[in-house]
Amino acid sequence: MSRVYQAINTLRAHGVSLPEPGESASAVAGAYRVVPASPGANAPVFPYEGENSRAGEQYRLVRTRALARQPQARLIAVASANAGDGKTITAINTAGVFAMRGSDDVLLAGADLRHPDMAVRLGVPDQPGLADVLAGDCALSDAIFRIEQLPRLHVLPAGRRACNATELFESGTWPEVCQQMRRLFRLTIFDTAPIGVVADYELIQAQCDSVLLVAKTDHTKRKSLFAALAAVPAQKLLGVVLNGVDEWLFWRTPDYNYRYGDYGRDGRGSRGSGTGLK
């Protein structure tokens, strides 16, 4: 049995009401088609119980602090300083824990149109998607689907690989699409292109309320991280998710560990609650 289906059984065992596979969920926004997620056996997605339970608690901490800091945020961009920092996995799992609350309709949107891999990691169809919507090839409602295992989680894949991604985000359609998302969903989380690499990020975050920055130990370059922090408007910065943090020597596990912490504009990490940027 896959980790995702084990998670569903765990949620039901704790009294969370979920529709059976194929059952209609009229409570969610719109009449979207239902697609089962089929992540690979080793894909660290969906922060549920079992071997990823510790990572799951860290993502719940992300959710709790995000709600405390900017409770009215509707559109959140998940970005990173470099490729390979783990922003896609962070976007997927952050959207997952918000959807697990069961009270809000959440949209996970692939906005890295040049190197889309969000759909692959989830094991869901990659087309049509955001690129197709911005190009006028399909309606937004036709590109969105609902995840069978998490009825409140909706996905808008990136769609076809777009070499003209900047032009698509510069079009008048992009703000209109964002307004539609605000109307349809309580929260939309974007998996974006890395900061400072291409112009796409600037155009995406301009429409967003908040930015969650992702870094990875022994991978993210300090200079690049400082530059990325400077590029995020101070009022929009939710915080920094630090991937690949090893726990204490006698509490180390083979799964992924994630930390969330403040990161001040002066470049010093928070010391609160044992979290922060190392």
KOLZA-83578 format. One line per field, with one value per residue (C-alpha): residue number from 1; residue in three letters; x, y, z. Coordinates in Angstrom, 1 decimal. Layout:
residues N
n NUM ... $
res Ala ... $
X X ... $
Y Y ... $
Z Z ... $
This chain:
residues 278
n 1 2 3 4 5 6 7 8 9 10 11 12 13 14 15 16 17 18 19 20 21 22 23 24 25 26 27 28 29 30 31 32 33 34 35 36 37 38 39 40 41 42 43 44 45 46 47 48 49 50 51 52 53 54 55 56 57 58 59 60 61 62 63 64 65 66 67 68 69 70 71 72 73 74 75 76 77 78 79 80 81 82 83 84 85 86 87 88 89 90 91 92 93 94 95 96 97 98 99 100 101 102 103 104 105 106 107 108 109 110 111 112 113 114 115 116 117 118 119 120 121 122 123 124 125 126 127 128 129 130 131 132 133 134 135 136 137 138 139 140 141 142 143 144 145 146 147 148 149 150 151 152 153 154 155 156 157 158 159 160 161 162 163 164 165 166 167 168 169 170 171 172 173 174 175 176 177 178 179 180 181 182 183 184 185 186 187 188 189 190 191 192 193 194 195 196 197 198 199 200 201 202 203 204 205 206 207 208 209 210 211 212 213 214 215 216 217 218 219 220 221 222 223 224 225 226 227 228 229 230 231 232 233 234 235 236 237 238 239 240 241 242 243 244 245 246 247 248 249 250 251 252 253 254 255 256 257 258 259 260 261 262 263 264 265 266 267 268 269 270 271 272 273 274 275 276 277 278 $
res Met Ser Arg Val Tyr Gln Ala Ile Asn Thr Leu Arg Ala His Gly Val Ser Leu Pro Glu Pro Gly Glu Ser Ala Ser Ala Val Ala Gly Ala Tyr Arg Val Val Pro Ala Ser Pro Gly Ala Asn Ala Pro Val Phe Pro Tyr Glu Gly Glu Asn Ser Arg Ala Gly Glu Gln Tyr Arg Leu Val Arg Thr Arg Ala Leu Ala Arg Gln Pro Gln Ala Arg Leu Ile Ala Val Ala Ser Ala Asn Ala Gly Asp Gly Lys Thr Ile Thr Ala Ile Asn Thr Ala Gly Val Phe Ala Met Arg Gly Ser Asp Asp Val Leu Leu Ala Gly Ala Asp Leu Arg His Pro Asp Met Ala Val Arg Leu Gly Val Pro Asp Gln Pro Gly Leu Ala Asp Val Leu Ala Gly Asp Cys Ala Leu Ser Asp Ala Ile Phe Arg Ile Glu Gln Leu Pro Arg Leu His Val Leu Pro Ala Gly Arg Arg Ala Cys Asn Ala Thr Glu Leu Phe Glu Ser Gly Thr Trp Pro Glu Val Cys Gln Gln Met Arg Arg Leu Phe Arg Leu Thr Ile Phe Asp Thr Ala Pro Ile Gly Val Val Ala Asp Tyr Glu Leu Ile Gln Ala Gln Cys Asp Ser Val Leu Leu Val Ala Lys Thr Asp His Thr Lys Arg Lys Ser Leu Phe Ala Ala Leu Ala Ala Val Pro Ala Gln Lys Leu Leu Gly Val Val Leu Asn Gly Val Asp Glu Trp Leu Phe Trp Arg Thr Pro Asp Tyr Asn Tyr Arg Tyr Gly Asp Tyr Gly Arg Asp Gly Arg Gly Ser Arg Gly Ser Gly Thr Gly Leu Lys $
X 0.0 1.4 2.2 -0.6 -3.3 -1.8 -2.2 -5.9 -6.5 -4.7 -6.8 -10.0 -8.9 -8.6 -12.2 -11.5 -14.3 -13.1 -15.0 -14.4 -12.5 -14.8 -17.3 -18.4 -17.2 -19.7 -18.2 -15.1 -14.8 -16.1 -16.8 -13.2 -12.1 -10.6 -7.1 -5.3 -1.8 0.8 4.2 7.2 7.9 10.8 9.3 9.1 5.7 2.6 3.7 1.8 2.5 5.1 8.7 8.0 6.1 8.9 9.0 5.2 5.3 7.8 5.4 2.6 4.8 5.2 1.4 0.9 3.4 2.2 -1.3 -0.1 2.0 -0.1 -3.6 -5.1 -2.6 -4.4 -1.5 1.8 4.9 7.4 10.8 14.5 17.9 19.2 17.9 17.9 17.1 13.8 11.3 9.0 8.8 8.3 5.4 3.8 4.0 3.0 -0.1 -0.8 -0.8 -3.1 -5.5 -5.3 -7.1 -10.3 -11.8 -10.2 -10.0 -6.3 -4.7 -1.2 0.0 3.1 4.5 8.0 7.1 10.7 11.5 8.2 8.5 5.8 3.4 6.1 6.8 3.1 2.5 -0.3 -1.0 1.2 -1.0 -3.0 -1.6 -0.8 1.2 -1.8 -4.2 -1.9 -1.5 -5.3 -5.4 -7.7 -9.8 -8.5 -11.2 -10.2 -6.6 -7.4 -8.1 -8.7 -6.5 -8.4 -6.6 -7.0 -10.4 -9.5 -6.2 -6.4 -3.6 -2.9 0.2 2.7 1.6 3.7 7.3 7.3 10.4 8.4 7.5 8.3 6.1 3.2 3.5 3.8 0.5 -2.8 -4.1 -1.8 -3.4 -6.8 -5.9 -4.7 -8.0 -9.9 -7.7 -8.5 -12.2 -12.2 -9.7 -8.9 -5.2 -3.1 0.6 2.9 6.0 8.0 11.3 14.4 14.9 17.2 17.7 15.0 12.4 9.5 9.8 9.4 6.2 4.8 5.5 4.1 0.7 1.3 0.6 3.5 6.8 8.2 11.9 13.6 17.2 19.2 22.1 25.4 23.9 22.5 25.3 25.3 25.8 22.8 20.7 21.4 20.6 17.3 16.4 17.1 14.8 11.8 9.8 10.1 6.3 5.9 8.6 6.9 10.2 12.7 12.3 15.7 15.9 18.2 18.9 20.4 18.9 20.8 23.3 21.1 17.9 18.8 16.6 17.0 14.0 13.9 14.0 12.7 13.1 11.3 12.6 12.8 15.6 16.2 17.1 20.4 21.3 21.1 19.0 16.4 17.3 13.7 12.3 15.5 14.8 16.6 19.0 22.4 $
Y 0.0 3.4 6.1 8.2 5.5 4.7 8.4 8.3 5.3 7.2 10.3 8.2 6.4 9.8 10.7 12.9 12.5 11.9 10.8 7.4 7.1 8.3 9.9 13.4 16.2 18.9 21.0 21.9 24.8 23.9 20.6 19.6 16.2 13.9 12.5 10.1 11.1 8.4 9.7 7.4 5.1 7.3 10.7 12.8 14.2 14.5 14.9 12.2 9.6 6.8 7.3 11.0 11.9 14.2 16.1 16.2 18.0 20.5 21.3 21.7 24.2 26.1 26.1 27.4 30.2 31.2 31.5 33.5 35.9 36.6 35.1 37.0 35.8 34.2 33.7 32.5 32.0 29.3 30.3 29.6 31.1 28.2 25.2 22.0 23.7 21.7 24.4 22.1 19.5 22.3 23.8 20.4 19.5 23.0 22.9 19.4 20.3 23.3 21.0 18.5 21.0 20.0 23.5 25.3 24.7 24.8 25.1 24.0 25.7 24.9 28.3 27.2 27.0 26.5 23.4 21.9 18.8 19.3 17.0 14.3 14.3 14.0 11.4 13.3 14.5 17.5 18.9 21.1 23.5 27.1 27.7 26.6 28.9 31.9 31.2 31.1 27.5 26.4 27.8 27.7 25.3 22.8 22.7 22.2 18.8 17.6 15.1 11.9 11.3 14.8 16.3 19.8 19.8 21.0 21.0 23.3 21.8 24.0 22.5 22.5 23.7 27.4 29.1 32.3 32.1 35.7 36.9 34.7 36.3 39.8 39.3 40.8 37.2 36.5 39.1 37.9 34.3 35.3 37.1 33.9 31.9 34.4 33.9 30.1 29.1 30.1 29.6 29.2 28.1 28.6 26.6 29.3 29.7 30.4 34.1 36.1 33.5 34.7 37.5 35.1 35.2 39.0 38.8 36.0 37.5 40.9 39.2 37.3 38.3 36.4 34.6 31.5 31.2 27.8 26.9 23.7 22.9 22.3 23.4 26.9 29.5 32.1 35.0 33.7 33.4 37.0 38.2 36.3 37.7 41.2 40.5 39.6 42.6 42.8 42.9 39.7 37.5 34.7 33.1 30.5 26.7 25.0 21.6 18.7 19.6 16.7 16.1 15.5 12.6 10.2 11.3 11.0 9.2 8.4 10.5 14.2 16.8 20.3 23.4 26.7 29.9 33.6 35.2 38.9 41.5 41.9 38.3 36.7 33.7 33.4 31.6 31.0 27.5 25.9 26.8 29.1 29.3 27.7 $
Z 0.0 -1.0 1.6 0.4 0.9 4.3 5.2 4.2 6.5 9.3 8.8 8.8 11.9 13.7 12.7 9.7 7.2 3.7 0.6 -0.8 -4.1 -6.9 -4.5 -5.3 -3.0 -3.5 -0.7 -2.7 -5.1 -8.6 -10.3 -11.0 -12.3 -9.7 -10.1 -7.8 -6.8 -7.4 -6.1 -6.3 -3.3 -2.3 -3.1 0.1 -0.6 1.6 5.2 6.9 9.5 9.4 8.3 7.3 10.5 11.8 8.5 8.7 12.0 10.6 7.8 10.3 12.0 8.7 8.4 12.0 11.7 8.3 9.6 12.6 10.7 7.6 8.2 5.3 2.7 -0.3 -2.8 -1.6 -3.7 -2.7 -4.1 -3.7 -4.3 -6.4 -8.3 -6.2 -2.9 -2.6 -3.3 -5.3 -2.5 0.0 -2.1 -2.5 1.2 2.4 0.2 1.5 5.2 4.5 2.7 5.6 7.8 5.9 6.1 3.2 -0.6 -1.5 -4.9 -5.7 -8.9 -10.9 -11.9 -12.9 -16.6 -17.8 -15.7 -14.6 -12.4 -9.8 -11.6 -12.0 -8.3 -7.5 -10.2 -11.8 -15.4 -16.4 -19.1 -19.6 -17.1 -16.3 -19.4 -21.5 -19.6 -20.0 -23.7 -24.1 -25.1 -22.3 -19.4 -15.9 -14.8 -17.5 -16.2 -12.5 -10.9 -7.4 -5.7 -4.8 -1.5 -0.3 -1.4 -0.4 -2.4 -6.0 -8.5 -11.5 -13.2 -15.1 -18.4 -21.5 -21.1 -22.1 -23.4 -23.5 -19.8 -19.1 -21.9 -20.6 -17.1 -18.6 -20.4 -19.0 -18.6 -15.6 -13.2 -14.3 -13.6 -10.1 -9.4 -10.4 -8.0 -5.2 -5.8 -6.1 -3.4 0.2 -0.5 -3.6 -3.3 -6.3 -7.1 -8.8 -10.7 -8.5 -7.6 -9.7 -12.4 -14.7 -14.6 -14.0 -10.2 -10.1 -12.1 -10.0 -6.6 -7.7 -7.7 -4.4 -0.8 0.7 -0.2 1.5 0.8 0.7 1.3 1.7 4.0 2.2 -1.1 -1.1 -1.6 1.2 -1.3 -3.4 -0.3 0.8 -2.7 -2.7 0.7 -0.6 -3.5 -1.4 -0.3 3.5 4.1 2.1 3.6 5.6 6.6 5.4 5.2 5.6 4.0 4.8 8.4 10.4 13.8 16.9 16.6 18.6 16.9 13.3 10.8 7.1 6.0 5.1 7.9 7.5 9.6 9.5 11.0 10.9 8.9 9.7 7.1 8.9 7.9 11.4 12.0 14.6 17.8 18.8 19.3 18.1 14.5 12.1 9.3 9.8 $
